[in-house]
Amino acid sequence: MTTSPVAIVRVQLGERSYSISVGSNLLGAAASYQDLPRGSSAVIVSNETVGPLYAERLAAALAGFYPKVDVVLLPDGEAHKTWPTLQTIFDAMLAAHCDRSTTVFALGGGVIGDLAGFAAACYMRGVAYVQVPTTLLAQVDSSVGGKTGVNHPSGKNMIGAFHQPLAVVADVDVLESLPERELVAGLAEVIKYGAVADDSFLGWIEASLPALLARDKPSLVQAVTRSCHIKAQVVASDERESGVRAILNFGHTFAHAIETGTGHGTWLHGEAVGCGMAMAADLSVRLGLIEPAHAARIARIVAAAGLPLRAPALGVARYLELMRMDKKAEAGQLRFIVLEGPGRAAVRGADAAAVAATIESFGG
């Protein structure tokens, strides 16, 4: 088997710094894990869709480093990103006599990454974990930066912790088995990075959408690597989202309202983010921050990726109610990530009338 070049992105967080490896033939290669600290055991947390495809391959790669490797399979989907599912992980780890030297491996998409990471943050007050993301969305976004957690019926990701992984192993080969809808959803987060931080990258995305949708591996590696570079820089400067890191939530205030309002799992996270970015760009126009042509460009790229542009009809009052529960809201005041120009974003307050006008214009 030929070895493809591996792109390495460093997340600089002092003694908690770690590497993101991006390339092909990584998931089942022992070399991908050889620099991790050794321990008594490893626990692979995956789901019933991904586990049968890749858990055995990952376990074989880890066997030379850990005396015991256990696998925990969870139900698949955002609807299962809950406290009872988290308890399933704890039950399995306790039954396997895991101790503080155990390393958890999150093998799956964003839901598995968040669940396994939160379990690692809590088990015996914190054990190590490694992200092995198997969706495009997880590779470019949720696996990087240490956000972990579960959903609550009142809001998405409301219960959780910051807990940085030891490493991220992003193998683009696994994207071959990704359903088309999931691939498209992942492109939303790629588009986001260009919109908020790098307009030249946004131009590359727009030109490369046909190749990305065709799963061209060099294009996927470039998209994942550049996205991770941007996120790594932002996380290094604001690990706990007290300032600039909030820009990575562009479109997410609208998106989380869509996800919660329709029931977690009805819309994929990336689908909601795609629509949410178009809505946030529209709001930016209404606030006098960007020209209508730039908002139209964002919407055009979102649509070209195959992402939805029409919001679910929840009603303005319901949207506003959900948005006031968003983590960026302060004292019930609405705050949004808006665009101030190509590749530039900021957190701004917005009056309810402007937000309502945006919601109505997108059919919400």
VMD Tcl script that draws the C-alpha trace (Angstrom):
set ca {
  {0.00 0.00 0.00}
  {1.44 3.37 -0.98}
  {1.65 6.03 1.67}
  {0.10 9.35 0.72}
  {1.47 12.62 2.09}
  {-0.04 13.55 5.45}
  {-0.87 17.17 6.24}
  {-0.24 18.08 9.87}
  {-2.02 21.00 11.51}
  {-1.01 21.98 15.05}
  {-3.44 23.36 17.61}
  {-1.19 25.46 19.85}
  {-2.47 25.34 23.43}
  {0.72 25.11 25.47}
  {1.08 21.77 27.23}
  {-2.30 20.71 25.78}
  {-1.23 21.28 22.16}
  {-2.03 18.52 19.68}
  {-1.83 17.60 16.02}
  {-4.51 17.10 13.39}
  {-3.40 14.58 10.75}
  {-5.16 14.84 7.38}
  {-4.67 12.39 4.51}
  {-5.43 8.92 3.16}
  {-4.81 5.47 4.72}
  {-4.65 6.93 8.24}
  {-7.45 5.29 10.23}
  {-6.08 1.74 10.15}
  {-2.39 2.64 10.24}
  {-0.60 2.00 13.54}
  {1.73 4.91 12.76}
  {-1.20 7.32 13.21}
  {-1.29 6.45 16.93}
  {2.31 5.62 17.78}
  {3.02 8.92 19.53}
  {0.08 8.69 21.92}
  {0.77 7.95 25.59}
  {0.25 4.31 26.53}
  {-2.32 3.14 29.04}
  {-4.12 0.14 30.45}
  {-6.80 0.08 27.78}
  {-8.52 1.83 24.91}
  {-12.26 2.25 24.38}
  {-13.58 2.89 20.88}
  {-16.90 4.73 21.02}
  {-18.79 4.53 17.73}
  {-22.32 4.05 16.42}
  {-24.23 1.24 14.80}
  {-23.59 2.65 11.31}
  {-19.89 3.51 11.48}
  {-18.73 0.82 13.92}
  {-19.31 -2.17 11.62}
  {-17.35 -0.40 8.87}
  {-14.28 0.82 10.73}
  {-14.11 -0.25 14.41}
  {-12.32 -3.54 13.71}
  {-9.72 -1.75 11.57}
  {-9.10 0.86 14.27}
  {-8.94 -1.79 17.01}
  {-6.29 -3.71 15.03}
  {-4.20 -0.54 14.69}
  {-4.42 0.10 18.45}
  {-3.75 -3.50 19.52}
  {0.02 -3.04 19.57}
  {-0.24 -0.12 21.99}
  {-2.98 -1.10 24.46}
  {-3.32 -4.46 26.28}
  {-7.11 -4.27 25.92}
  {-9.34 -2.58 23.33}
  {-13.10 -2.44 23.89}
  {-15.78 -1.17 21.52}
  {-18.99 0.62 22.54}
  {-21.65 1.01 19.85}
  {-24.35 3.65 20.27}
  {-27.50 4.32 18.26}
  {-26.91 6.59 15.29}
  {-28.21 10.14 14.96}
  {-28.56 13.56 16.59}
  {-31.72 12.40 18.38}
  {-29.48 10.15 20.54}
  {-27.09 12.91 21.62}
  {-28.61 12.79 25.09}
  {-27.77 12.15 28.71}
  {-29.13 8.55 28.65}
  {-26.80 7.74 25.73}
  {-23.91 9.25 27.67}
  {-24.81 6.98 30.55}
  {-24.47 4.00 28.20}
  {-20.81 4.92 27.66}
  {-20.19 5.21 31.41}
  {-21.87 1.86 32.01}
  {-19.66 0.17 29.40}
  {-16.46 1.77 30.71}
  {-17.22 0.77 34.28}
  {-18.07 -2.78 33.22}
  {-14.72 -2.94 31.36}
  {-12.88 -1.70 34.50}
  {-11.49 1.33 32.70}
  {-9.20 3.45 34.83}
  {-7.57 6.87 34.58}
  {-4.99 5.62 32.07}
  {-7.69 4.54 29.61}
  {-7.87 6.44 26.32}
  {-11.21 6.93 24.59}
  {-11.30 6.94 20.77}
  {-14.25 8.77 19.20}
  {-14.94 6.99 15.91}
  {-17.76 8.71 14.08}
  {-19.27 12.05 13.21}
  {-19.98 15.08 15.35}
  {-22.51 13.36 17.59}
  {-20.07 10.59 18.52}
  {-17.23 13.07 18.93}
  {-19.27 15.22 21.30}
  {-20.60 12.26 23.28}
  {-17.28 10.42 23.57}
  {-15.42 13.62 24.38}
  {-17.90 14.54 27.11}
  {-17.70 11.01 28.51}
  {-13.90 11.33 28.58}
  {-14.18 14.72 30.29}
  {-16.38 13.24 33.03}
  {-15.14 9.68 33.57}
  {-13.05 9.59 36.76}
  {-12.99 13.40 36.44}
  {-11.23 13.27 33.10}
  {-9.42 10.77 30.88}
  {-7.66 11.22 27.54}
  {-9.41 10.89 24.21}
  {-8.62 10.95 20.50}
  {-10.89 12.10 17.70}
  {-11.14 9.84 14.63}
  {-13.83 11.72 12.67}
  {-15.64 9.90 9.88}
  {-17.79 12.70 8.43}
  {-16.67 15.79 6.56}
  {-18.40 18.02 9.09}
  {-16.57 16.38 11.98}
  {-13.21 16.47 10.17}
  {-13.36 20.19 9.48}
  {-15.14 21.39 12.58}
  {-16.52 19.45 15.53}
  {-13.49 17.20 16.12}
  {-11.21 20.22 16.61}
  {-11.26 22.57 19.56}
  {-12.39 20.51 22.53}
  {-16.12 21.30 22.60}
  {-18.02 18.30 23.96}
  {-21.55 17.83 25.20}
  {-25.11 16.63 24.81}
  {-28.36 18.23 23.75}
  {-31.20 19.22 26.05}
  {-34.84 19.35 24.92}
  {-34.67 23.13 25.38}
  {-31.53 23.68 23.33}
  {-28.63 22.18 21.41}
  {-25.30 21.55 23.19}
  {-26.51 23.18 26.39}
  {-24.79 20.61 28.65}
  {-21.09 19.97 28.10}
  {-17.45 20.78 28.79}
  {-14.30 21.97 27.07}
  {-11.96 18.96 26.90}
  {-9.20 18.94 24.29}
  {-8.30 15.69 22.51}
  {-4.79 14.23 22.43}
  {-4.93 14.12 18.63}
  {-7.26 14.22 15.63}
  {-6.87 11.66 12.82}
  {-8.83 12.76 9.73}
  {-8.73 10.07 7.04}
  {-10.48 11.31 3.87}
  {-10.79 7.71 2.63}
  {-13.69 7.15 5.03}
  {-15.66 9.86 3.27}
  {-16.22 7.39 0.40}
  {-18.81 5.60 2.56}
  {-20.49 8.83 3.65}
  {-24.08 9.27 2.42}
  {-24.46 12.12 -0.08}
  {-26.66 14.10 2.30}
  {-23.97 13.95 5.01}
  {-21.24 15.02 2.58}
  {-23.29 18.04 1.51}
  {-24.00 18.90 5.15}
  {-20.25 18.91 5.85}
  {-19.63 21.39 3.07}
  {-21.60 23.97 5.07}
  {-18.85 24.17 7.67}
  {-16.18 24.39 4.96}
  {-18.04 27.33 3.39}
  {-18.29 28.92 6.83}
  {-14.51 29.16 7.21}
  {-14.16 31.01 3.93}
  {-17.05 33.33 4.77}
  {-15.71 34.40 8.18}
  {-11.93 34.24 7.78}
  {-10.56 33.79 4.26}
  {-12.31 35.16 1.20}
  {-9.74 33.61 -1.15}
  {-10.57 30.22 0.37}
  {-14.25 30.95 -0.22}
  {-13.42 31.58 -3.88}
  {-11.53 28.27 -4.05}
  {-14.53 26.48 -2.49}
  {-16.90 28.00 -5.02}
  {-14.68 26.88 -7.90}
  {-14.02 23.46 -6.36}
  {-17.56 22.46 -5.42}
  {-17.89 20.00 -8.35}
  {-14.67 18.24 -7.31}
  {-15.64 18.22 -3.63}
  {-19.07 16.81 -4.40}
  {-17.39 14.15 -6.55}
  {-15.20 13.26 -3.50}
  {-11.94 14.08 -5.25}
  {-9.40 13.17 -2.56}
  {-6.80 15.92 -3.18}
  {-9.62 18.51 -3.07}
  {-11.02 17.00 0.13}
  {-7.57 17.00 1.75}
  {-7.13 20.67 0.81}
  {-10.58 21.60 2.11}
  {-10.09 19.77 5.42}
  {-6.54 21.04 5.92}
  {-7.34 24.71 5.27}
  {-10.49 24.54 7.41}
  {-8.51 23.01 10.27}
  {-5.78 25.64 9.91}
  {-8.36 28.38 10.35}
  {-10.05 26.69 13.28}
  {-6.72 25.89 14.96}
  {-5.67 29.55 14.79}
  {-8.95 30.73 16.25}
  {-9.00 28.09 19.01}
  {-5.40 28.89 19.97}
  {-6.33 32.55 20.46}
  {-9.64 31.94 22.26}
  {-10.00 28.39 23.54}
  {-13.17 28.90 25.58}
  {-15.07 31.13 23.17}
  {-14.92 34.31 25.23}
  {-14.11 36.42 22.17}
  {-13.00 35.78 18.60}
  {-13.86 32.06 18.59}
  {-17.53 33.02 18.49}
  {-17.14 33.92 14.80}
  {-16.97 30.19 14.06}
  {-20.67 30.11 14.98}
  {-21.60 32.08 11.84}
  {-25.10 30.94 10.89}
  {-25.41 28.80 14.02}
  {-27.89 30.96 15.95}
  {-30.43 30.50 13.17}
  {-29.28 26.89 12.70}
  {-29.72 25.86 16.33}
  {-33.21 27.37 16.33}
  {-34.03 25.32 13.22}
  {-32.65 22.12 14.77}
  {-34.37 22.54 18.11}
  {-37.60 23.82 16.59}
  {-37.94 20.92 14.17}
  {-36.70 18.26 16.60}
  {-33.04 17.23 16.77}
  {-32.15 15.09 13.78}
  {-34.90 16.26 11.42}
  {-32.47 18.68 9.78}
  {-28.81 17.67 9.72}
  {-26.62 20.18 11.54}
  {-24.84 21.19 8.33}
  {-28.13 21.68 6.49}
  {-29.30 24.04 9.23}
  {-25.94 25.85 9.19}
  {-26.13 26.31 5.41}
  {-29.54 27.93 5.63}
  {-28.46 29.80 8.76}
  {-25.44 31.33 7.00}
  {-27.63 32.67 4.21}
  {-29.96 34.11 6.85}
  {-27.06 35.64 8.81}
  {-25.72 37.23 5.62}
  {-29.17 38.65 4.92}
  {-29.27 40.05 8.46}
  {-25.84 41.60 7.88}
  {-27.32 43.51 4.93}
  {-30.26 44.68 7.03}
  {-27.80 45.96 9.65}
  {-25.97 47.95 6.97}
  {-22.73 45.95 7.27}
  {-22.35 44.38 3.81}
  {-23.69 44.94 0.32}
  {-26.63 42.85 -0.90}
  {-24.38 41.39 -3.61}
  {-22.16 39.74 -0.99}
  {-25.12 38.17 0.80}
  {-26.37 36.93 -2.57}
  {-22.94 35.38 -3.20}
  {-23.08 33.50 0.11}
  {-26.57 32.22 -0.72}
  {-25.44 31.21 -4.22}
  {-22.54 29.13 -2.86}
  {-24.78 27.52 -0.22}
  {-27.30 26.57 -2.89}
  {-24.60 25.32 -5.29}
  {-23.39 22.96 -2.57}
  {-26.86 21.46 -2.42}
  {-27.82 22.99 0.92}
  {-31.32 24.31 1.68}
  {-32.14 28.00 1.51}
  {-35.71 27.91 2.78}
  {-36.14 27.84 6.55}
  {-38.82 25.71 8.22}
  {-42.02 27.61 8.99}
  {-41.79 27.73 12.78}
  {-43.12 31.27 13.00}
  {-41.17 34.38 13.99}
  {-42.20 34.19 17.65}
  {-40.89 30.63 18.00}
  {-37.60 31.51 16.29}
  {-37.07 34.45 18.62}
  {-37.93 32.33 21.66}
  {-35.36 29.70 20.68}
  {-32.71 32.28 19.83}
  {-32.98 33.92 23.23}
  {-31.84 30.59 24.70}
  {-28.73 30.58 22.49}
  {-25.42 30.55 24.40}
  {-24.36 33.82 22.72}
  {-27.44 35.65 24.03}
  {-26.75 37.98 26.92}
  {-29.51 38.84 29.40}
  {-32.00 37.66 26.81}
  {-30.64 40.04 24.17}
  {-30.16 38.59 20.69}
  {-26.58 38.41 19.44}
  {-25.50 37.08 16.07}
  {-22.34 36.39 14.12}
  {-22.61 38.75 11.17}
  {-20.39 39.61 8.22}
  {-18.63 42.96 8.09}
  {-17.11 42.24 4.69}
  {-15.60 39.42 2.62}
  {-13.80 37.09 5.03}
  {-14.59 39.26 8.06}
  {-17.09 38.49 10.82}
  {-18.03 39.87 14.22}
  {-20.54 39.40 17.04}
  {-23.27 42.03 16.98}
  {-26.54 42.67 18.68}
  {-29.59 42.88 16.44}
  {-33.05 44.25 17.09}
  {-35.93 41.84 16.88}
  {-37.53 43.67 13.94}
  {-34.49 43.13 11.70}
  {-34.25 39.48 12.75}
  {-37.96 38.98 12.14}
  {-37.65 40.47 8.65}
  {-34.86 38.01 7.84}
  {-36.84 35.05 9.17}
  {-39.89 36.02 7.15}
  {-37.85 36.51 3.96}
  {-36.60 32.91 4.25}
  {-40.08 31.49 4.80}
  {-39.70 30.92 8.52}
}
mol new
graphics top color blue
foreach p $ca { graphics top sphere $p radius 0.5 }
foreach p [lrange $ca 0 end-1] q [lrange $ca 1 end] { graphics top cylinder $p $q radius 0.2 }
display resetview
